[in-house]
Amino acid sequence: MSVVKLKVLKEEAIKLLIRIINTPSLSKKEKKVSYLIENYISKYGFYIKRKFNNIWTENTNYNKKKNIRTILLNSHHDTVKPGKNWETDPFTAIKKEDKLIGLGSNDAGASVVSLISTFIYLSNLCVLPYKLVLSITAEEEISGSLGVRSILPELGYIDLGIIGEPTKMKVAIAEKGLIILDVISKGKTGHSARNQGVNAIYIATKDIEFLRNFQFDRKSKLLGFPILTVTQIKGGIQHNVIPDLCSFVIDIRTNELYSNEELIEIIQKKIRSKIKPRSLHLHSSFINTIHPIVLKAKLIGIKTYGSPTLSDQSIMPFPTIKIGVGDSIRSHTPNEYVLISEIIDGIDIYIRLLKDFQF
């Protein structure tokens, strides 16, 4: 594929992103945008596979007689619901000079179109020393069961995942995981006038006060300590009844030095209330700093770091990095935007990272 064609791909990427923004794709409601993206990729001759609102395809320009390795390019097309204080319609792309405004422009539409352009470009080169799989998936914003998790068994063995999220095209070589805990404090009802019973709210608040000052021991060089935050609380049925139940929620951002199960066990031993984890599958991610993709990134001047934000990396049981167009600080904010120049540069960086890559 010629340089002129790459220029065309970049121009098409901007047009495609505008169409993606103009097609509402809230989590679980991505059907229209998935067909929009499928139709665009299909026009280049790729066979698209589909499950739910996830689509994926593969390149063919690799030596099928050799046992070569596979790289997954993945990003998501779903968005959060728009918050208040938008100055424009979040579902209408607004182009202002270099800025493209609209819901999902930064997270993660810009990475979606950049990875698609990169995939098409690389798939039209001479024989690659690896197989490429491109997947654009759903429900990332809610860690849903019908997102990338539902298709991982169908993608085949993956040796490396490259996850498109807004990182300013830096490489996240580690990412914090997430545990959400529902916690129940149990007491005994009684009349408040007689101060009878055992107040479950007091049990909960004592535990919460302990957790407020608690810190884990193991500090990651890239991700720091795990962060624990109590984010919700609910208790009581009416003003004159001492409550026998109080519930609260704990949000934990994990590092790679603990398993999720170990963190829960540590906390349960410290508090009286009983813990019930909502899920255990959103793990912290970490790739070896001497992995060939990390070395290639450093060779071409890409900075590496540890990311505090969660992505679909957390459910991928193979080495991954996170790198994408835009800035995470703009995600989920009113008037979300991405720069067109960031997309153009992002495509170039993806290609430089992968074009001559060797495991």
Secondary structure, 3 states (H helix, E strand, C coil): CCHHHHHHHHHHHHHHHHHHHCCCCECCCCHHHHHHHHHHHHCCCCCCEEECCEEEEECCCECCCCCCEEEEEEEECCECCCCCCCCCCCCCCEEECCEEECCCHHHHHHHHHHHHHHHHHHHCCCCECEEEEEEEECCHHHCCCCCHHHCHHHCCCCCEEEECCCECCCEEEEECEEEEEEEEEECECEECCCCCCECHHHHHHHHHHHHHHCCCCCCECCCECCEEEEEEEEECCCCCEECCEEEEEEEEEECCCCCHHHHHHHHHHHCCCEEEECCCCCCCEECCCCCHHHHHHHHCCCCEEEECCCCHHHHCCCCEEECCCCEHHHCCCCCCEEEHHHHHHHHHHHHHHHCCCCC
